[in-house]
Amino acid sequence: MIQDNQLRQNILPFPASLKRRNRPQLDVKKLDAEKTSVELNTRAIKPGLREPKIVSSAHGQIKHILLCYPTYADGEYSYKQVYEDLFAKLPKTTRLTILTHPSVTDDLKEALTEARAYHRATIVEAPDFLNFLVWAEDPYVAVKDASTLNGTTYLVEPFTFTRTGDALIAELVADATRIQSIQSPLYFQGGNVLIGDDFIFIGADYPENTKNVIERYGNIIVPENVDINEFVKNLYSQTFDPHRQLFYVGTELPVPQYETRSITINGEEWTEEIYLGTGTKQPIFHIDMFISLAGRNSNGKYRLLVGSPTEADKILGRSPIVHAMAEIFDDIASKLQSMGFEVIRNPLPLTYVDAPDTKYRTWYFATANNCLVQIDKHYGNHVWLPTYGHGDWEDLVAIDAQNKSIWESLGFVVHELADFHPFAQNLGSVHCIKKYLDR
């Protein structure tokens, strides 16, 4: 068992431009200065989707995904080998659209060629100056228009998305491909939305943000004598997919907020940060970090894997860690069960990374819930799991093994991926670095 006084350090450095996945948070006050007016077209033309059908997070063959490969994804840092491994292990029929910087286009081509995936990839070059990140999942949701012959795919963007230059990803991809983009007046992020076969989960924090936006900007007309909560929920349904049932996922328990505190390690004074990336009603700001969709059991009940810090502590043979917030994950699991889902608890370990030069320790979840899932009667049930039992985190080999065993017991073929610590330490994993465009 590894003790807390043992240092854990990444082998390769992080790029200075990398931002954590939960930054920046929505600040409606700052947006007051950015209000814009929209000129109305005098012709009666209805743009956008006529029959929205959101692309599932789990169901159907993975036909097409979007990835982002910015400058810092090259071999100097901890990312290139992860992408090469993913390219090689994805289905050989999966098409790839990849946004990249010109400075690493050749590096990306080399990685695709090495993985024998070059022939099925479309590379889109962004301007050198645009600071976009690896988190391709978040700035939009992918929705197909069922009214068109082949179901045109739209990247539907939220009211605002202020994380670096990521708000421009949809426009760049739409300009270079047949994919379309359109903006919605609602507030959401892709990682806080999970789409099953006949339902949609939305993390409870973002509907609250949408109501705050409405109250501040008046960007959405709410009819008189209508409950705003039901009105907003219906708007999400009409925007994403009116034929799927919509559920909010969250807790009413108090969720601790980010803090730093002083600790002593090997006789030296350090600083540690805890509660990294918590929400208001969520223990992690995106539900894809702790919930996985696993399809229906033999009785037709839908199965969910919900991460459990307690289960992880048992496997690691350690006492519960208070700032793992196990009781909040348990509460959400209980609520999902009461909604009629079969809930399976899988280990979700809280771990840490150290920066000895600044004497800083950061706690984060090494999540396997943030995975890729394919449930398909013709192409089989497959899952691509990030792994964490590497280097100074060798103790997590047992966690990787247990997560693999759980999925295999559910009838899935498991594809174990490379070391995802560099992503998890910035609040994401494999589900966060891709966007399903078509199934």
C-alpha positions in Angstrom: 0.0 0.0 0.0 1.4 3.4 -1.0 1.5 5.9 1.8 0.5 9.6 1.4 4.2 10.7 2.0 5.3 8.9 -1.1 5.6 11.4 -4.0 3.8 10.8 -7.3 5.1 12.7 -10.3 4.3 12.7 -14.0 7.2 11.4 -16.2 6.5 14.1 -18.9 5.7 17.8 -18.3 2.3 19.5 -18.8 2.2 22.2 -21.5 1.9 25.7 -19.9 -1.2 26.5 -22.1 -3.2 23.5 -20.8 -6.2 24.5 -18.8 -8.3 22.3 -16.6 -11.5 21.1 -18.1 -13.7 22.9 -15.6 -12.3 26.3 -16.2 -13.6 28.9 -16.6 -16.9 28.5 -14.8 -19.9 30.3 -16.1 -19.9 33.9 -14.8 -23.2 35.5 -15.8 -22.1 38.9 -14.5 -19.2 39.1 -16.9 -21.5 38.2 -19.8 -23.7 41.3 -19.1 -21.1 43.3 -21.1 -21.3 40.9 -24.1 -25.0 41.1 -24.9 -25.6 41.2 -28.7 -28.7 41.9 -30.7 -29.8 39.6 -33.6 -31.2 41.0 -36.8 -34.3 39.2 -37.9 -34.6 37.9 -41.4 -37.7 39.3 -43.1 -38.3 36.0 -45.0 -40.0 33.1 -43.2 -37.2 30.7 -43.3 -36.7 28.2 -40.5 -33.0 27.4 -40.1 -31.5 24.5 -38.2 -32.9 21.1 -37.3 -36.5 20.2 -38.1 -36.5 16.7 -36.4 -33.6 16.7 -33.8 -32.3 13.3 -32.9 -29.3 13.5 -30.5 -26.4 11.1 -31.1 -26.2 8.5 -28.4 -23.3 8.2 -25.9 -23.4 4.4 -26.1 -25.9 2.9 -28.6 -25.0 2.0 -32.2 -21.7 1.3 -34.0 -19.2 4.1 -33.6 -19.2 5.4 -37.2 -17.6 8.9 -36.9 -15.9 10.8 -34.1 -14.3 14.3 -33.7 -11.0 14.8 -31.9 -8.8 17.8 -31.2 -5.0 17.5 -31.5 -3.5 20.9 -30.6 0.1 21.9 -30.6 0.8 20.5 -27.2 -0.4 17.0 -28.1 2.8 16.2 -29.8 5.6 14.0 -28.5 7.2 16.6 -26.3 4.4 16.1 -23.8 2.3 13.3 -22.4 -0.3 13.0 -25.1 0.9 11.8 -28.5 1.3 8.2 -27.4 -2.2 8.2 -25.9 -3.7 9.3 -29.3 -1.7 6.7 -31.2 -3.0 4.0 -28.9 -6.6 5.2 -29.3 -6.3 5.4 -33.1 -5.1 1.9 -33.2 -7.7 0.4 -30.9 -10.8 2.1 -32.2 -12.9 0.1 -34.7 -11.3 -0.1 -38.1 -14.5 1.3 -39.6 -14.6 4.4 -37.5 -14.1 7.7 -39.4 -12.0 10.4 -37.7 -12.3 14.1 -38.1 -9.4 15.8 -36.3 -8.9 19.5 -35.6 -5.2 20.3 -35.3 -2.7 23.1 -35.6 -0.5 23.4 -38.7 2.6 23.0 -36.6 1.7 19.5 -35.6 -0.1 18.3 -38.8 2.9 16.2 -39.8 3.1 14.8 -36.3 -0.6 13.9 -36.4 -0.2 12.2 -39.8 2.6 10.2 -38.5 0.5 9.0 -35.5 -2.4 8.1 -37.8 -0.1 6.2 -40.2 1.5 4.3 -37.3 -2.0 3.3 -36.2 -3.1 2.4 -39.8 -5.9 5.0 -39.5 -4.7 7.6 -42.0 -7.0 6.5 -44.8 -10.2 7.1 -42.7 -9.2 10.5 -41.2 -10.1 14.0 -42.2 -7.6 16.6 -40.8 -8.9 20.2 -40.3 -6.3 22.8 -39.6 -7.1 25.6 -37.2 -5.2 29.0 -37.3 -1.9 28.8 -35.4 -3.0 31.6 -33.0 -6.2 29.8 -31.9 -5.8 28.3 -28.4 -8.1 25.3 -28.5 -7.8 22.4 -26.1 -8.0 18.6 -26.3 -11.5 18.5 -24.8 -13.5 17.9 -28.0 -16.6 16.6 -26.0 -17.7 19.8 -24.4 -18.4 22.9 -26.6 -21.5 21.4 -28.2 -23.8 18.4 -28.5 -24.1 16.4 -31.7 -27.6 16.2 -33.1 -28.8 14.7 -36.4 -31.7 16.1 -38.4 -33.9 13.0 -39.0 -35.9 15.0 -41.6 -33.0 14.9 -44.1 -32.1 12.0 -46.3 -28.9 10.9 -44.6 -29.5 12.8 -41.3 -27.3 15.9 -41.4 -25.2 16.2 -38.3 -25.3 19.5 -36.4 -22.9 20.6 -33.6 -25.4 22.5 -31.4 -23.6 25.0 -29.3 -24.7 26.5 -26.0 -25.6 30.1 -25.2 -21.9 30.7 -24.3 -18.7 28.7 -24.0 -15.8 30.7 -22.7 -13.0 28.2 -22.3 -10.1 29.5 -24.3 -10.8 29.3 -28.0 -13.0 26.2 -27.9 -16.1 28.0 -28.9 -14.7 28.2 -32.4 -14.3 24.5 -32.9 -17.8 23.9 -34.3 -17.5 26.7 -36.8 -14.1 25.5 -38.1 -15.3 21.9 -38.5 -18.5 23.0 -40.1 -16.7 25.2 -42.6 -14.4 22.4 -43.6 -16.8 19.5 -43.7 -20.5 18.6 -44.3 -21.2 18.9 -40.6 -23.3 22.0 -39.7 -23.2 24.2 -36.6 -26.0 26.2 -34.9 -26.2 28.0 -31.6 -28.8 27.4 -28.9 -30.0 29.9 -26.2 -29.6 27.2 -23.6 -26.6 26.6 -21.3 -25.0 23.2 -21.4 -21.7 21.4 -22.0 -21.3 18.1 -23.8 -19.6 16.3 -20.9 -22.6 17.1 -18.7 -25.0 15.3 -21.1 -25.3 11.5 -21.5 -27.6 10.0 -24.0 -29.0 6.5 -23.7 -31.3 4.6 -26.0 -34.6 6.4 -25.0 -33.4 8.9 -22.4 -31.1 11.8 -21.8 -29.2 12.7 -18.6 -28.3 16.3 -17.9 -26.2 17.3 -14.9 -28.4 19.3 -12.6 -26.1 22.3 -12.4 -26.6 23.4 -16.0 -30.4 23.8 -16.0 -29.9 26.2 -13.0 -27.4 28.1 -15.1 -29.9 28.4 -18.0 -32.4 29.9 -15.6 -29.9 32.4 -14.4 -29.1 33.4 -18.0 -32.8 33.8 -18.8 -33.3 36.0 -15.7 -30.3 38.2 -16.5 -30.5 38.5 -20.3 -34.1 37.8 -21.3 -32.7 35.7 -24.2 -35.6 33.3 -23.9 -39.2 34.3 -23.8 -41.0 32.5 -21.0 -44.8 32.6 -21.3 -46.7 34.0 -18.4 -48.2 31.6 -15.8 -45.8 28.9 -16.9 -43.4 27.1 -14.5 -39.9 28.1 -15.6 -38.5 24.8 -14.5 -40.8 22.7 -16.7 -40.4 25.3 -19.5 -36.6 25.0 -19.5 -36.7 21.2 -19.3 -39.0 21.1 -22.3 -36.7 23.4 -24.2 -33.8 21.0 -23.6 -36.0 18.1 -24.9 -37.1 20.0 -28.0 -33.5 21.1 -28.8 -31.9 17.7 -28.3 -34.5 15.1 -29.0 -38.2 15.3 -28.1 -38.6 11.5 -28.3 -36.2 10.8 -25.4 -37.1 11.2 -21.8 -35.1 13.8 -20.0 -33.6 13.3 -16.5 -31.6 15.7 -14.3 -28.8 14.1 -12.3 -27.6 15.7 -9.1 -27.8 15.8 -5.3 -29.5 18.0 -2.7 -26.7 17.3 -0.3 -24.2 20.2 0.3 -21.3 19.8 -2.2 -18.0 21.1 -0.8 -16.2 23.7 -3.0 -12.7 23.9 -4.1 -10.1 24.8 -1.5 -6.4 24.7 -0.7 -4.8 23.9 2.6 -1.4 23.5 4.2 0.0 20.0 4.8 3.3 18.6 5.9 5.1 16.0 3.7 8.4 14.6 4.7 8.9 17.4 7.2 8.3 20.2 4.6 5.3 22.5 4.4 3.3 21.9 1.2 0.0 23.1 -0.2 -2.7 20.7 -1.4 -5.8 21.4 -3.4 -9.0 19.3 -2.8 -12.6 19.3 -4.1 -11.2 20.0 -7.6 -14.0 20.5 -10.2 -17.0 20.1 -7.9 -20.3 21.6 -9.0 -23.2 23.0 -7.0 -25.4 19.9 -7.3 -22.7 17.5 -8.6 -19.6 16.0 -7.0 -17.8 16.5 -10.3 -18.8 19.2 -12.7 -19.5 16.8 -15.5 -21.6 13.6 -15.1 -19.5 11.7 -17.7 -16.7 11.6 -15.1 -18.7 9.3 -12.8 -21.6 7.7 -14.7 -21.3 5.1 -17.6 -24.1 3.8 -19.7 -24.1 0.0 -20.0 -27.3 -0.9 -21.9 -30.3 -3.0 -20.7 -30.3 -6.2 -18.7 -32.3 -9.3 -19.6 -35.3 -7.8 -17.9 -35.2 -4.6 -19.9 -34.0 -2.4 -17.1 -31.2 0.0 -18.1 -27.8 -0.5 -16.4 -25.6 2.3 -15.1 -22.1 2.2 -13.7 -21.8 4.8 -11.0 -18.4 5.5 -9.6 -17.8 4.7 -5.9 -14.9 6.0 -3.9 -15.8 3.6 -1.2 -15.4 0.6 -3.5 -12.0 2.0 -4.5 -10.8 2.4 -0.9 -11.8 -1.2 -0.2 -9.7 -2.5 -3.1 -6.8 -0.3 -2.1 -7.0 -1.4 1.5 -7.1 2.1 2.9 -9.4 4.1 5.2 -12.0 6.3 3.5 -10.8 9.7 2.4 -13.1 12.4 3.6 -12.7 14.7 0.5 -13.6 11.8 -1.8 -17.2 12.8 -1.1 -18.4 9.1 -1.1 -21.7 10.0 0.4 -22.6 12.4 -2.5 -21.8 9.7 -5.1 -23.9 7.3 -3.0 -26.8 9.7 -2.9 -26.8 10.2 -6.7 -26.6 6.4 -7.2 -29.6 6.0 -4.9 -31.6 8.6 -6.8 -30.9 6.9 -10.1 -32.0 3.6 -8.7 -35.2 5.2 -7.5 -35.8 6.4 -11.1 -35.9 2.8 -12.2 -32.3 2.2 -13.3 -30.2 -0.8 -12.4 -27.2 0.8 -10.6 -23.8 -1.0 -10.5 -21.1 0.5 -8.4 -17.6 0.5 -9.8 -14.4 1.7 -8.1 -13.6 5.4 -8.6 -10.4 6.2 -6.7 -9.3 9.5 -5.5 -5.6 9.9 -5.9 -3.0 12.7 -6.1 -0.1 14.1 -8.2 2.8 16.1 -6.7 4.9 19.0 -8.0 7.9 19.0 -5.7 9.4 22.2 -7.2 6.4 24.2 -6.0 5.5 21.9 -3.1 2.0 21.4 -4.4 -0.2 18.3 -4.2 -3.4 18.0 -6.3 -6.1 15.4 -5.6 -8.2 14.1 -8.5 -10.3 11.1 -9.5 -8.7 8.5 -11.7 -12.0 7.8 -13.5 -12.7 4.7 -15.7 -16.4 5.8 -16.0 -15.2 8.3 -18.5 -14.9 5.7 -21.2 -16.1 4.9 -24.8 -19.0 2.5 -25.1 -20.5 0.7 -28.2 -23.7 -1.3 -27.8 -24.7 -2.8 -31.1 -26.5 -6.0 -32.0 -24.5 -6.4 -35.2 -21.0 -5.1 -34.2 -21.2 -6.3 -30.6 -20.8 -4.6 -27.2 -17.4 -3.0 -26.6 -15.9 -0.6 -24.1 -12.7 1.3 -24.3 -11.3 1.9 -20.7 -8.7 4.4 -19.7 -6.1 2.9 -17.3 -4.2 4.3 -14.4 -2.0 1.6 -12.9 1.2 3.1 -14.3 4.5 4.6 -12.8 4.0 6.0 -9.3 0.4 4.9 -9.4 1.1 1.1 -9.6 -1.4 0.6 -6.8 -4.2 1.4 -9.2 -3.5 -1.8 -11.3 -6.1 -3.5 -9.0 -8.6 -0.8 -9.8 -8.1 -1.2 -13.5 -8.5 -4.9 -13.2 -11.8 -4.6 -11.2 -13.3 -2.1 -13.7 -12.4 -4.5 -16.6 -13.9 -7.4 -14.7 -17.2 -5.5 -14.1 -17.6 -4.7 -17.8 -16.8 -8.2 -18.9 -19.4 -9.6 -16.5 -21.9 -7.4 -18.4 -21.0 -9.0 -21.7 -18.6 -6.4 -23.1 -15.4 -6.8 -24.9 -12.9 -4.6 -23.0 -10.2 -2.6 -24.8 -7.8 -1.2 -22.2 -6.2 2.1 -23.3 -3.0 3.8 -22.3 -2.1 5.9 -19.3 -4.7 8.6 -18.9 -3.3 10.3 -15.8 -2.3 13.5 -17.7 -5.9 13.9 -18.7 -7.5 12.9 -15.4 -5.3 15.4 -13.6 -7.0 18.1 -15.6 -10.5 16.7 -15.0 -11.1 14.6 -18.1 -10.3 11.3 -19.7 -11.0 9.4 -23.0 -14.8 10.3 -23.2 -13.8 14.0 -22.9 -11.3 14.1 -25.8 -13.7 12.9 -28.5 -17.2 13.7 -29.8 -19.4 11.1 -31.3 -20.7 12.5 -34.6 -22.5 9.5 -36.0 -23.5 6.0 -35.0 
